[in-house]
Amino acid sequence: MLAFAIPARYLLHLAGAWRRVYAVSASIAVYLDVFVLVAQLFIKVPSLHALAPTGSEPPFVISEIVVMAPFIALTIAAAIKFRAEPLPA
């Protein structure tokens, strides 16, 4: 996802539709980091590992859905609020 965010920010200077591309791709990149954090917590914390030893049990799935829901809302809000500016003449 950063393959879209970095050029949009530094090469294209958030011009036009690249503002929205940057907002969405950066939000997805942060979500993926948090997803890995939750997965690592279930692997490394003994009490969480006891709840979901293979990572496919309901506690793990529910926690990932609880994490995903705010990210979906925030990504949609970022895409709406971070509108494209008119390109300079």
PyMOL Python script that loads the backbone (N, CA, C, O; Angstrom):
from pymol import cmd

cmd.read_pdbstr("""\
ATOM      1  N   MET A   1       0.820  -1.181   0.000  1.00  0.00           N
ATOM      2  CA  MET A   1       0.000   0.000   0.000  1.00  0.00           C
ATOM      3  C   MET A   1       0.873   1.256   0.000  1.00  0.00           C
ATOM      4  O   MET A   1       0.490   2.287  -0.553  1.00  0.00           O
ATOM      5  N   LEU A   2       2.011   1.163   0.605  1.00  0.00           N
ATOM      6  CA  LEU A   2       2.892   2.328   0.608  1.00  0.00           C
ATOM      7  C   LEU A   2       3.474   2.609  -0.773  1.00  0.00           C
ATOM      8  O   LEU A   2       3.977   3.703  -1.029  1.00  0.00           O
ATOM      9  N   ALA A   3       3.404   1.616  -1.662  1.00  0.00           N
ATOM     10  CA  ALA A   3       3.857   1.841  -3.035  1.00  0.00           C
ATOM     11  C   ALA A   3       2.976   2.875  -3.740  1.00  0.00           C
ATOM     12  O   ALA A   3       3.398   3.484  -4.723  1.00  0.00           O
ATOM     13  N   PHE A   4       1.763   3.070  -3.244  1.00  0.00           N
ATOM     14  CA  PHE A   4       0.882   4.114  -3.779  1.00  0.00           C
ATOM     15  C   PHE A   4       1.005   5.403  -2.963  1.00  0.00           C
ATOM     16  O   PHE A   4       0.984   6.498  -3.525  1.00  0.00           O
ATOM     17  N   ALA A   5       1.132   5.276  -1.652  1.00  0.00           N
ATOM     18  CA  ALA A   5       1.130   6.445  -0.779  1.00  0.00           C
ATOM     19  C   ALA A   5       2.391   7.295  -0.942  1.00  0.00           C
ATOM     20  O   ALA A   5       2.302   8.522  -0.981  1.00  0.00           O
ATOM     21  N   ILE A   6       3.542   6.672  -1.035  1.00  0.00           N
ATOM     22  CA  ILE A   6       4.794   7.427  -1.092  1.00  0.00           C
ATOM     23  C   ILE A   6       4.905   8.263  -2.369  1.00  0.00           C
ATOM     24  O   ILE A   6       5.214   9.451  -2.283  1.00  0.00           O
ATOM     25  N   PRO A   7       4.664   7.684  -3.553  1.00  0.00           N
ATOM     26  CA  PRO A   7       4.716   8.543  -4.748  1.00  0.00           C
ATOM     27  C   PRO A   7       3.632   9.615  -4.752  1.00  0.00           C
ATOM     28  O   PRO A   7       3.867  10.734  -5.209  1.00  0.00           O
ATOM     29  N   ALA A   8       2.444   9.281  -4.246  1.00  0.00           N
ATOM     30  CA  ALA A   8       1.370  10.272  -4.208  1.00  0.00           C
ATOM     31  C   ALA A   8       1.768  11.462  -3.353  1.00  0.00           C
ATOM     32  O   ALA A   8       1.437  12.601  -3.683  1.00  0.00           O
ATOM     33  N   ARG A   9       2.471  11.214  -2.266  1.00  0.00           N
ATOM     34  CA  ARG A   9       2.856  12.289  -1.348  1.00  0.00           C
ATOM     35  C   ARG A   9       4.083  13.053  -1.832  1.00  0.00           C
ATOM     36  O   ARG A   9       4.069  14.284  -1.873  1.00  0.00           O
ATOM     37  N   TYR A  10       5.137  12.343  -2.196  1.00  0.00           N
ATOM     38  CA  TYR A  10       6.407  13.012  -2.440  1.00  0.00           C
ATOM     39  C   TYR A  10       6.687  13.333  -3.903  1.00  0.00           C
ATOM     40  O   TYR A  10       7.343  14.334  -4.194  1.00  0.00           O
ATOM     41  N   LEU A  11       6.212  12.520  -4.816  1.00  0.00           N
ATOM     42  CA  LEU A  11       6.463  12.797  -6.231  1.00  0.00           C
ATOM     43  C   LEU A  11       5.350  13.620  -6.865  1.00  0.00           C
ATOM     44  O   LEU A  11       5.610  14.518  -7.667  1.00  0.00           O
ATOM     45  N   LEU A  12       4.116  13.309  -6.503  1.00  0.00           N
ATOM     46  CA  LEU A  12       2.966  13.968  -7.131  1.00  0.00           C
ATOM     47  C   LEU A  12       2.382  15.077  -6.254  1.00  0.00           C
ATOM     48  O   LEU A  12       1.453  15.767  -6.674  1.00  0.00           O
ATOM     49  N   HIS A  13       2.911  15.255  -5.048  1.00  0.00           N
ATOM     50  CA  HIS A  13       2.567  16.351  -4.135  1.00  0.00           C
ATOM     51  C   HIS A  13       1.075  16.452  -3.877  1.00  0.00           C
ATOM     52  O   HIS A  13       0.532  17.552  -3.768  1.00  0.00           O
ATOM     53  N   LEU A  14       0.414  15.313  -3.780  1.00  0.00           N
ATOM     54  CA  LEU A  14      -1.013  15.237  -3.465  1.00  0.00           C
ATOM     55  C   LEU A  14      -1.875  16.048  -4.430  1.00  0.00           C
ATOM     56  O   LEU A  14      -2.888  16.623  -4.032  1.00  0.00           O
ATOM     57  N   ALA A  15      -1.476  16.093  -5.677  1.00  0.00           N
ATOM     58  CA  ALA A  15      -2.200  16.870  -6.677  1.00  0.00           C
ATOM     59  C   ALA A  15      -3.374  16.067  -7.217  1.00  0.00           C
ATOM     60  O   ALA A  15      -3.244  14.880  -7.515  1.00  0.00           O
ATOM     61  N   GLY A  16      -4.501  16.714  -7.338  1.00  0.00           N
ATOM     62  CA  GLY A  16      -5.677  16.095  -7.929  1.00  0.00           C
ATOM     63  C   GLY A  16      -6.162  14.893  -7.137  1.00  0.00           C
ATOM     64  O   GLY A  16      -6.269  14.940  -5.912  1.00  0.00           O
ATOM     65  N   ALA A  17      -6.454  13.817  -7.855  1.00  0.00           N
ATOM     66  CA  ALA A  17      -6.985  12.605  -7.230  1.00  0.00           C
ATOM     67  C   ALA A  17      -5.957  11.885  -6.369  1.00  0.00           C
ATOM     68  O   ALA A  17      -6.317  10.981  -5.614  1.00  0.00           O
ATOM     69  N   TRP A  18      -4.701  12.260  -6.466  1.00  0.00           N
ATOM     70  CA  TRP A  18      -3.661  11.609  -5.665  1.00  0.00           C
ATOM     71  C   TRP A  18      -3.831  11.889  -4.176  1.00  0.00           C
ATOM     72  O   TRP A  18      -3.295  11.154  -3.347  1.00  0.00           O
ATOM     73  N   ARG A  19      -4.566  12.935  -3.827  1.00  0.00           N
ATOM     74  CA  ARG A  19      -4.861  13.199  -2.410  1.00  0.00           C
ATOM     75  C   ARG A  19      -5.669  12.053  -1.827  1.00  0.00           C
ATOM     76  O   ARG A  19      -5.370  11.556  -0.741  1.00  0.00           O
ATOM     77  N   ARG A  20      -6.697  11.638  -2.561  1.00  0.00           N
ATOM     78  CA  ARG A  20      -7.556  10.544  -2.091  1.00  0.00           C
ATOM     79  C   ARG A  20      -6.790   9.220  -2.110  1.00  0.00           C
ATOM     80  O   ARG A  20      -6.947   8.403  -1.203  1.00  0.00           O
ATOM     81  N   VAL A  21      -5.972   9.004  -3.124  1.00  0.00           N
ATOM     82  CA  VAL A  21      -5.161   7.779  -3.191  1.00  0.00           C
ATOM     83  C   VAL A  21      -4.244   7.707  -1.976  1.00  0.00           C
ATOM     84  O   VAL A  21      -4.091   6.650  -1.364  1.00  0.00           O
ATOM     85  N   TYR A  22      -3.642   8.831  -1.634  1.00  0.00           N
ATOM     86  CA  TYR A  22      -2.759   8.872  -0.467  1.00  0.00           C
ATOM     87  C   TYR A  22      -3.526   8.553   0.819  1.00  0.00           C
ATOM     88  O   TYR A  22      -3.076   7.739   1.627  1.00  0.00           O
ATOM     89  N   ALA A  23      -4.676   9.189   1.007  1.00  0.00           N
ATOM     90  CA  ALA A  23      -5.451   8.991   2.233  1.00  0.00           C
ATOM     91  C   ALA A  23      -5.880   7.540   2.388  1.00  0.00           C
ATOM     92  O   ALA A  23      -5.755   6.967   3.471  1.00  0.00           O
ATOM     93  N   VAL A  24      -6.376   6.952   1.332  1.00  0.00           N
ATOM     94  CA  VAL A  24      -6.859   5.572   1.412  1.00  0.00           C
ATOM     95  C   VAL A  24      -5.698   4.596   1.587  1.00  0.00           C
ATOM     96  O   VAL A  24      -5.773   3.704   2.432  1.00  0.00           O
ATOM     97  N   SER A  25      -4.644   4.744   0.819  1.00  0.00           N
ATOM     98  CA  SER A  25      -3.539   3.788   0.914  1.00  0.00           C
ATOM     99  C   SER A  25      -2.806   3.907   2.251  1.00  0.00           C
ATOM    100  O   SER A  25      -2.375   2.892   2.799  1.00  0.00           O
ATOM    101  N   ALA A  26      -2.657   5.102   2.779  1.00  0.00           N
ATOM    102  CA  ALA A  26      -2.016   5.258   4.089  1.00  0.00           C
ATOM    103  C   ALA A  26      -2.888   4.643   5.187  1.00  0.00           C
ATOM    104  O   ALA A  26      -2.369   4.024   6.115  1.00  0.00           O
ATOM    105  N   SER A  27      -4.198   4.809   5.087  1.00  0.00           N
ATOM    106  CA  SER A  27      -5.100   4.214   6.075  1.00  0.00           C
ATOM    107  C   SER A  27      -5.047   2.689   6.037  1.00  0.00           C
ATOM    108  O   SER A  27      -5.038   2.036   7.081  1.00  0.00           O
ATOM    109  N   ILE A  28      -5.012   2.132   4.842  1.00  0.00           N
ATOM    110  CA  ILE A  28      -4.933   0.675   4.717  1.00  0.00           C
ATOM    111  C   ILE A  28      -3.592   0.164   5.247  1.00  0.00           C
ATOM    112  O   ILE A  28      -3.542  -0.896   5.871  1.00  0.00           O
ATOM    113  N   ALA A  29      -2.521   0.896   5.009  1.00  0.00           N
ATOM    114  CA  ALA A  29      -1.210   0.486   5.517  1.00  0.00           C
ATOM    115  C   ALA A  29      -1.188   0.469   7.045  1.00  0.00           C
ATOM    116  O   ALA A  29      -0.617  -0.440   7.647  1.00  0.00           O
ATOM    117  N   VAL A  30      -1.799   1.460   7.666  1.00  0.00           N
ATOM    118  CA  VAL A  30      -1.854   1.486   9.133  1.00  0.00           C
ATOM    119  C   VAL A  30      -2.722   0.339   9.645  1.00  0.00           C
ATOM    120  O   VAL A  30      -2.382  -0.302  10.639  1.00  0.00           O
ATOM    121  N   TYR A  31      -3.847   0.078   8.964  1.00  0.00           N
ATOM    122  CA  TYR A  31      -4.696  -1.046   9.377  1.00  0.00           C
ATOM    123  C   TYR A  31      -3.923  -2.362   9.324  1.00  0.00           C
ATOM    124  O   TYR A  31      -4.024  -3.178  10.240  1.00  0.00           O
ATOM    125  N   LEU A  32      -3.161  -2.568   8.270  1.00  0.00           N
ATOM    126  CA  LEU A  32      -2.402  -3.817   8.154  1.00  0.00           C
ATOM    127  C   LEU A  32      -1.378  -3.951   9.279  1.00  0.00           C
ATOM    128  O   LEU A  32      -1.124  -5.057   9.758  1.00  0.00           O
ATOM    129  N   ASP A  33      -0.793  -2.836   9.702  1.00  0.00           N
ATOM    130  CA  ASP A  33       0.124  -2.865  10.849  1.00  0.00           C
ATOM    131  C   ASP A  33      -0.612  -3.279  12.126  1.00  0.00           C
ATOM    132  O   ASP A  33      -0.104  -4.078  12.912  1.00  0.00           O
ATOM    133  N   VAL A  34      -1.800  -2.735  12.323  1.00  0.00           N
ATOM    134  CA  VAL A  34      -2.582  -3.066  13.518  1.00  0.00           C
ATOM    135  C   VAL A  34      -3.054  -4.521  13.451  1.00  0.00           C
ATOM    136  O   VAL A  34      -3.095  -5.207  14.472  1.00  0.00           O
ATOM    137  N   PHE A  35      -3.407  -4.987  12.260  1.00  0.00           N
ATOM    138  CA  PHE A  35      -3.795  -6.387  12.084  1.00  0.00           C
ATOM    139  C   PHE A  35      -2.664  -7.308  12.533  1.00  0.00           C
ATOM    140  O   PHE A  35      -2.895  -8.278  13.255  1.00  0.00           O
ATOM    141  N   VAL A  36      -1.456  -7.006  12.107  1.00  0.00           N
ATOM    142  CA  VAL A  36      -0.296  -7.818  12.500  1.00  0.00           C
ATOM    143  C   VAL A  36      -0.060  -7.708  14.008  1.00  0.00           C
ATOM    144  O   VAL A  36       0.304  -8.696  14.647  1.00  0.00           O
ATOM    145  N   LEU A  37      -0.260  -6.532  14.575  1.00  0.00           N
ATOM    146  CA  LEU A  37      -0.113  -6.374  16.025  1.00  0.00           C
ATOM    147  C   LEU A  37      -1.067  -7.297  16.777  1.00  0.00           C
ATOM    148  O   LEU A  37      -0.660  -7.981  17.716  1.00  0.00           O
ATOM    149  N   VAL A  38      -2.325  -7.318  16.369  1.00  0.00           N
ATOM    150  CA  VAL A  38      -3.301  -8.176  17.041  1.00  0.00           C
ATOM    151  C   VAL A  38      -2.923  -9.648  16.865  1.00  0.00           C
ATOM    152  O   VAL A  38      -3.012 -10.430  17.812  1.00  0.00           O
ATOM    153  N   ALA A  39      -2.507 -10.021  15.667  1.00  0.00           N
ATOM    154  CA  ALA A  39      -2.102 -11.414  15.436  1.00  0.00           C
ATOM    155  C   ALA A  39      -0.907 -11.779  16.317  1.00  0.00           C
ATOM    156  O   ALA A  39      -0.866 -12.865  16.896  1.00  0.00           O
ATOM    157  N   GLN A  40       0.060 -10.876  16.416  1.00  0.00           N
ATOM    158  CA  GLN A  40       1.230 -11.139  17.267  1.00  0.00           C
ATOM    159  C   GLN A  40       0.846 -11.227  18.740  1.00  0.00           C
ATOM    160  O   GLN A  40       1.411 -12.030  19.484  1.00  0.00           O
ATOM    161  N   LEU A  41      -0.101 -10.415  19.157  1.00  0.00           N
ATOM    162  CA  LEU A  41      -0.568 -10.496  20.544  1.00  0.00           C
ATOM    163  C   LEU A  41      -1.175 -11.865  20.834  1.00  0.00           C
ATOM    164  O   LEU A  41      -0.929 -12.446  21.891  1.00  0.00           O
ATOM    165  N   PHE A  42      -1.968 -12.377  19.894  1.00  0.00           N
ATOM    166  CA  PHE A  42      -2.563 -13.691  20.099  1.00  0.00           C
ATOM    167  C   PHE A  42      -1.522 -14.800  20.068  1.00  0.00           C
ATOM    168  O   PHE A  42      -1.753 -15.870  20.632  1.00  0.00           O
ATOM    169  N   ILE A  43      -0.400 -14.576  19.431  1.00  0.00           N
ATOM    170  CA  ILE A  43       0.651 -15.586  19.399  1.00  0.00           C
ATOM    171  C   ILE A  43       1.521 -15.516  20.650  1.00  0.00           C
ATOM    172  O   ILE A  43       1.883 -16.553  21.206  1.00  0.00           O
ATOM    173  N   LYS A  44       1.860 -14.310  21.099  1.00  0.00           N
ATOM    174  CA  LYS A  44       2.879 -14.144  22.136  1.00  0.00           C
ATOM    175  C   LYS A  44       2.340 -14.010  23.564  1.00  0.00           C
ATOM    176  O   LYS A  44       3.047 -14.339  24.516  1.00  0.00           O
ATOM    177  N   VAL A  45       1.107 -13.537  23.728  1.00  0.00           N
ATOM    178  CA  VAL A  45       0.548 -13.382  25.082  1.00  0.00           C
ATOM    179  C   VAL A  45      -0.130 -14.697  25.462  1.00  0.00           C
ATOM    180  O   VAL A  45      -1.072 -15.126  24.796  1.00  0.00           O
ATOM    181  N   PRO A  46       0.343 -15.331  26.522  1.00  0.00           N
ATOM    182  CA  PRO A  46      -0.166 -16.667  26.848  1.00  0.00           C
ATOM    183  C   PRO A  46      -1.687 -16.742  27.057  1.00  0.00           C
ATOM    184  O   PRO A  46      -2.319 -17.698  26.608  1.00  0.00           O
ATOM    185  N   SER A  47      -2.266 -15.768  27.716  1.00  0.00           N
ATOM    186  CA  SER A  47      -3.714 -15.831  27.952  1.00  0.00           C
ATOM    187  C   SER A  47      -4.510 -15.691  26.650  1.00  0.00           C
ATOM    188  O   SER A  47      -5.556 -16.322  26.494  1.00  0.00           O
ATOM    189  N   LEU A  48      -4.022 -14.872  25.717  1.00  0.00           N
ATOM    190  CA  LEU A  48      -4.690 -14.760  24.423  1.00  0.00           C
ATOM    191  C   LEU A  48      -4.433 -15.998  23.560  1.00  0.00           C
ATOM    192  O   LEU A  48      -5.314 -16.446  22.827  1.00  0.00           O
ATOM    193  N   HIS A  49      -3.238 -16.533  23.655  1.00  0.00           N
ATOM    194  CA  HIS A  49      -2.911 -17.738  22.890  1.00  0.00           C
ATOM    195  C   HIS A  49      -3.783 -18.915  23.324  1.00  0.00           C
ATOM    196  O   HIS A  49      -4.140 -19.762  22.506  1.00  0.00           O
ATOM    197  N   ALA A  50      -4.124 -18.964  24.611  1.00  0.00           N
ATOM    198  CA  ALA A  50      -5.000 -20.030  25.099  1.00  0.00           C
ATOM    199  C   ALA A  50      -6.407 -19.900  24.515  1.00  0.00           C
ATOM    200  O   ALA A  50      -7.091 -20.905  24.323  1.00  0.00           O
ATOM    201  N   LEU A  51      -6.837 -18.686  24.237  1.00  0.00           N
ATOM    202  CA  LEU A  51      -8.159 -18.476  23.643  1.00  0.00           C
ATOM    203  C   LEU A  51      -8.206 -18.868  22.170  1.00  0.00           C
ATOM    204  O   LEU A  51      -9.229 -19.356  21.691  1.00  0.00           O
ATOM    205  N   ALA A  52      -7.112 -18.659  21.453  1.00  0.00           N
ATOM    206  CA  ALA A  52      -7.079 -18.932  20.015  1.00  0.00           C
ATOM    207  C   ALA A  52      -5.721 -19.474  19.611  1.00  0.00           C
ATOM    208  O   ALA A  52      -4.905 -18.728  19.070  1.00  0.00           O
ATOM    209  N   PRO A  53      -5.453 -20.751  19.857  1.00  0.00           N
ATOM    210  CA  PRO A  53      -4.134 -21.293  19.560  1.00  0.00           C
ATOM    211  C   PRO A  53      -3.791 -21.368  18.074  1.00  0.00           C
ATOM    212  O   PRO A  53      -2.614 -21.286  17.722  1.00  0.00           O
ATOM    213  N   THR A  54      -4.772 -21.519  17.197  1.00  0.00           N
ATOM    214  CA  THR A  54      -4.463 -21.622  15.770  1.00  0.00           C
ATOM    215  C   THR A  54      -4.733 -20.333  15.014  1.00  0.00           C
ATOM    216  O   THR A  54      -4.313 -20.211  13.863  1.00  0.00           O
ATOM    217  N   GLY A  55      -5.413 -19.372  15.611  1.00  0.00           N
ATOM    218  CA  GLY A  55      -5.699 -18.109  14.944  1.00  0.00           C
ATOM    219  C   GLY A  55      -6.953 -18.125  14.099  1.00  0.00           C
ATOM    220  O   GLY A  55      -7.212 -17.169  13.369  1.00  0.00           O
ATOM    221  N   SER A  56      -7.731 -19.177  14.178  1.00  0.00           N
ATOM    222  CA  SER A  56      -8.972 -19.220  13.413  1.00  0.00           C
ATOM    223  C   SER A  56     -10.193 -19.363  14.322  1.00  0.00           C
ATOM    224  O   SER A  56     -11.309 -19.538  13.833  1.00  0.00           O
ATOM    225  N   GLU A  57      -9.993 -19.291  15.616  1.00  0.00           N
ATOM    226  CA  GLU A  57     -11.084 -19.412  16.581  1.00  0.00           C
ATOM    227  C   GLU A  57     -11.874 -18.106  16.666  1.00  0.00           C
ATOM    228  O   GLU A  57     -11.378 -17.054  16.262  1.00  0.00           O
ATOM    229  N   PRO A  58     -13.095 -18.169  17.187  1.00  0.00           N
ATOM    230  CA  PRO A  58     -13.943 -16.970  17.273  1.00  0.00           C
ATOM    231  C   PRO A  58     -13.337 -15.781  18.022  1.00  0.00           C
ATOM    232  O   PRO A  58     -13.552 -14.654  17.577  1.00  0.00           O
ATOM    233  N   PRO A  59     -12.593 -15.944  19.128  1.00  0.00           N
ATOM    234  CA  PRO A  59     -12.036 -14.754  19.783  1.00  0.00           C
ATOM    235  C   PRO A  59     -11.099 -13.953  18.877  1.00  0.00           C
ATOM    236  O   PRO A  59     -11.106 -12.722  18.900  1.00  0.00           O
ATOM    237  N   PHE A  60     -10.301 -14.652  18.089  1.00  0.00           N
ATOM    238  CA  PHE A  60      -9.383 -13.966  17.180  1.00  0.00           C
ATOM    239  C   PHE A  60     -10.165 -13.259  16.076  1.00  0.00           C
ATOM    240  O   PHE A  60      -9.888 -12.103  15.757  1.00  0.00           O
ATOM    241  N   VAL A  61     -11.124 -13.943  15.503  1.00  0.00           N
ATOM    242  CA  VAL A  61     -11.929 -13.367  14.416  1.00  0.00           C
ATOM    243  C   VAL A  61     -12.708 -12.157  14.916  1.00  0.00           C
ATOM    244  O   VAL A  61     -12.772 -11.136  14.230  1.00  0.00           O
ATOM    245  N   ILE A  62     -13.291 -12.258  16.088  1.00  0.00           N
ATOM    246  CA  ILE A  62     -14.060 -11.137  16.653  1.00  0.00           C
ATOM    247  C   ILE A  62     -13.150  -9.948  16.918  1.00  0.00           C
ATOM    248  O   ILE A  62     -13.524  -8.811  16.633  1.00  0.00           O
ATOM    249  N   SER A  63     -11.969 -10.192  17.455  1.00  0.00           N
ATOM    250  CA  SER A  63     -11.056  -9.073  17.731  1.00  0.00           C
ATOM    251  C   SER A  63     -10.610  -8.398  16.445  1.00  0.00           C
ATOM    252  O   SER A  63     -10.457  -7.177  16.417  1.00  0.00           O
ATOM    253  N   GLU A  64     -10.401  -9.156  15.391  1.00  0.00           N
ATOM    254  CA  GLU A  64     -10.010  -8.543  14.115  1.00  0.00           C
ATOM    255  C   GLU A  64     -11.160  -7.744  13.507  1.00  0.00           C
ATOM    256  O   GLU A  64     -10.929  -6.700  12.896  1.00  0.00           O
ATOM    257  N   ILE A  65     -12.386  -8.216  13.664  1.00  0.00           N
ATOM    258  CA  ILE A  65     -13.542  -7.456  13.175  1.00  0.00           C
ATOM    259  C   ILE A  65     -13.712  -6.170  13.968  1.00  0.00           C
ATOM    260  O   ILE A  65     -14.028  -5.123  13.403  1.00  0.00           O
ATOM    261  N   VAL A  66     -13.501  -6.249  15.278  1.00  0.00           N
ATOM    262  CA  VAL A  66     -13.606  -5.054  16.126  1.00  0.00           C
ATOM    263  C   VAL A  66     -12.537  -4.035  15.740  1.00  0.00           C
ATOM    264  O   VAL A  66     -12.784  -2.830  15.805  1.00  0.00           O
ATOM    265  N   VAL A  67     -11.368  -4.493  15.345  1.00  0.00           N
ATOM    266  CA  VAL A  67     -10.307  -3.589  14.905  1.00  0.00           C
ATOM    267  C   VAL A  67     -10.598  -3.052  13.500  1.00  0.00           C
ATOM    268  O   VAL A  67     -10.317  -1.890  13.206  1.00  0.00           O
ATOM    269  N   MET A  68     -11.156  -3.894  12.642  1.00  0.00           N
ATOM    270  CA  MET A  68     -11.401  -3.502  11.253  1.00  0.00           C
ATOM    271  C   MET A  68     -12.503  -2.453  11.121  1.00  0.00           C
ATOM    272  O   MET A  68     -12.395  -1.556  10.286  1.00  0.00           O
ATOM    273  N   ALA A  69     -13.538  -2.545  11.911  1.00  0.00           N
ATOM    274  CA  ALA A  69     -14.692  -1.646  11.774  1.00  0.00           C
ATOM    275  C   ALA A  69     -14.320  -0.165  11.876  1.00  0.00           C
ATOM    276  O   ALA A  69     -14.728   0.610  11.011  1.00  0.00           O
ATOM    277  N   PRO A  70     -13.567   0.264  12.893  1.00  0.00           N
ATOM    278  CA  PRO A  70     -13.193   1.687  12.935  1.00  0.00           C
ATOM    279  C   PRO A  70     -12.288   2.094  11.777  1.00  0.00           C
ATOM    280  O   PRO A  70     -12.370   3.223  11.291  1.00  0.00           O
ATOM    281  N   PHE A  71     -11.432   1.189  11.335  1.00  0.00           N
ATOM    282  CA  PHE A  71     -10.561   1.526  10.208  1.00  0.00           C
ATOM    283  C   PHE A  71     -11.355   1.713   8.924  1.00  0.00           C
ATOM    284  O   PHE A  71     -11.018   2.576   8.113  1.00  0.00           O
ATOM    285  N   ILE A  72     -12.395   0.926   8.726  1.00  0.00           N
ATOM    286  CA  ILE A  72     -13.241   1.117   7.546  1.00  0.00           C
ATOM    287  C   ILE A  72     -13.903   2.483   7.613  1.00  0.00           C
ATOM    288  O   ILE A  72     -13.912   3.223   6.629  1.00  0.00           O
ATOM    289  N   ALA A  73     -14.456   2.818   8.771  1.00  0.00           N
ATOM    290  CA  ALA A  73     -15.127   4.117   8.923  1.00  0.00           C
ATOM    291  C   ALA A  73     -14.141   5.272   8.744  1.00  0.00           C
ATOM    292  O   ALA A  73     -14.456   6.252   8.070  1.00  0.00           O
ATOM    293  N   LEU A  74     -12.973   5.167   9.332  1.00  0.00           N
ATOM    294  CA  LEU A  74     -11.985   6.239   9.217  1.00  0.00           C
ATOM    295  C   LEU A  74     -11.431   6.368   7.797  1.00  0.00           C
ATOM    296  O   LEU A  74     -11.148   7.477   7.344  1.00  0.00           O
ATOM    297  N   THR A  75     -11.275   5.250   7.096  1.00  0.00           N
ATOM    298  CA  THR A  75     -10.797   5.306   5.719  1.00  0.00           C
ATOM    299  C   THR A  75     -11.832   5.958   4.815  1.00  0.00           C
ATOM    300  O   THR A  75     -11.481   6.753   3.944  1.00  0.00           O
ATOM    301  N   ILE A  76     -13.090   5.632   5.013  1.00  0.00           N
ATOM    302  CA  ILE A  76     -14.153   6.274   4.231  1.00  0.00           C
ATOM    303  C   ILE A  76     -14.200   7.764   4.534  1.00  0.00           C
ATOM    304  O   ILE A  76     -14.322   8.583   3.623  1.00  0.00           O
ATOM    305  N   ALA A  77     -14.104   8.117   5.808  1.00  0.00           N
ATOM    306  CA  ALA A  77     -14.108   9.539   6.182  1.00  0.00           C
ATOM    307  C   ALA A  77     -12.909  10.265   5.589  1.00  0.00           C
ATOM    308  O   ALA A  77     -13.043  11.398   5.126  1.00  0.00           O
ATOM    309  N   ALA A  78     -11.754   9.639   5.595  1.00  0.00           N
ATOM    310  CA  ALA A  78     -10.560  10.268   5.022  1.00  0.00           C
ATOM    311  C   ALA A  78     -10.713  10.461   3.521  1.00  0.00           C
ATOM    312  O   ALA A  78     -10.310  11.491   2.982  1.00  0.00           O
ATOM    313  N   ALA A  79     -11.290   9.481   2.846  1.00  0.00           N
ATOM    314  CA  ALA A  79     -11.486   9.599   1.398  1.00  0.00           C
ATOM    315  C   ALA A  79     -12.479  10.708   1.068  1.00  0.00           C
ATOM    316  O   ALA A  79     -12.332  11.392   0.055  1.00  0.00           O
ATOM    317  N   ILE A  80     -13.474  10.888   1.905  1.00  0.00           N
ATOM    318  CA  ILE A  80     -14.473  11.934   1.657  1.00  0.00           C
ATOM    319  C   ILE A  80     -13.909  13.311   1.984  1.00  0.00           C
ATOM    320  O   ILE A  80     -14.079  14.251   1.208  1.00  0.00           O
ATOM    321  N   LYS A  81     -13.245  13.436   3.119  1.00  0.00           N
ATOM    322  CA  LYS A  81     -12.778  14.750   3.571  1.00  0.00           C
ATOM    323  C   LYS A  81     -11.518  15.229   2.862  1.00  0.00           C
ATOM    324  O   LYS A  81     -11.309  16.436   2.734  1.00  0.00           O
ATOM    325  N   PHE A  82     -10.697  14.332   2.409  1.00  0.00           N
ATOM    326  CA  PHE A  82      -9.426  14.686   1.776  1.00  0.00           C
ATOM    327  C   PHE A  82      -9.650  14.783   0.265  1.00  0.00           C
ATOM    328  O   PHE A  82      -9.036  14.049  -0.509  1.00  0.00           O
ATOM    329  N   ARG A  83     -10.515  15.676  -0.136  1.00  0.00           N
ATOM    330  CA  ARG A  83     -10.907  15.810  -1.543  1.00  0.00           C
ATOM    331  C   ARG A  83      -9.775  16.353  -2.398  1.00  0.00           C
ATOM    332  O   ARG A  83      -8.828  16.970  -1.910  1.00  0.00           O
ATOM    333  N   ALA A  84      -9.911  16.102  -3.676  1.00  0.00           N
ATOM    334  CA  ALA A  84      -8.925  16.586  -4.628  1.00  0.00           C
ATOM    335  C   ALA A  84      -9.043  18.093  -4.783  1.00  0.00           C
ATOM    336  O   ALA A  84     -10.139  18.641  -4.897  1.00  0.00           O
ATOM    337  N   GLU A  85      -7.903  18.740  -4.784  1.00  0.00           N
ATOM    338  CA  GLU A  85      -7.875  20.180  -5.055  1.00  0.00           C
ATOM    339  C   GLU A  85      -7.774  20.377  -6.565  1.00  0.00           C
ATOM    340  O   GLU A  85      -7.269  19.506  -7.273  1.00  0.00           O
ATOM    341  N   PRO A  86      -8.245  21.499  -7.054  1.00  0.00           N
ATOM    342  CA  PRO A  86      -8.046  21.754  -8.483  1.00  0.00           C
ATOM    343  C   PRO A  86      -6.557  21.847  -8.789  1.00  0.00           C
ATOM    344  O   PRO A  86      -5.783  22.391  -8.001  1.00  0.00           O
ATOM    345  N   LEU A  87      -6.169  21.316  -9.926  1.00  0.00           N
ATOM    346  CA  LEU A  87      -4.777  21.368 -10.326  1.00  0.00           C
ATOM    347  C   LEU A  87      -4.383  22.812 -10.657  1.00  0.00           C
ATOM    348  O   LEU A  87      -5.177  23.546 -11.244  1.00  0.00           O
ATOM    349  N   PRO A  88      -3.165  23.228 -10.287  1.00  0.00           N
ATOM    350  CA  PRO A  88      -2.737  24.591 -10.597  1.00  0.00           C
ATOM    351  C   PRO A  88      -2.634  24.800 -12.117  1.00  0.00           C
ATOM    352  O   PRO A  88      -2.289  23.892 -12.873  1.00  0.00           O
ATOM    353  N   ALA A  89      -2.941  26.005 -12.519  1.00  0.00           N
ATOM    354  CA  ALA A  89      -2.936  26.302 -13.977  1.00  0.00           C
ATOM    355  C   ALA A  89      -1.538  26.460 -14.518  1.00  0.00           C
ATOM    356  O   ALA A  89      -1.363  26.710 -15.710  1.00  0.00           O
TER     357      ALA A  89
END
""", "prot")
cmd.dss("prot")
cmd.show_as("cartoon", "prot")
cmd.util.cbc("prot")
cmd.orient("prot")
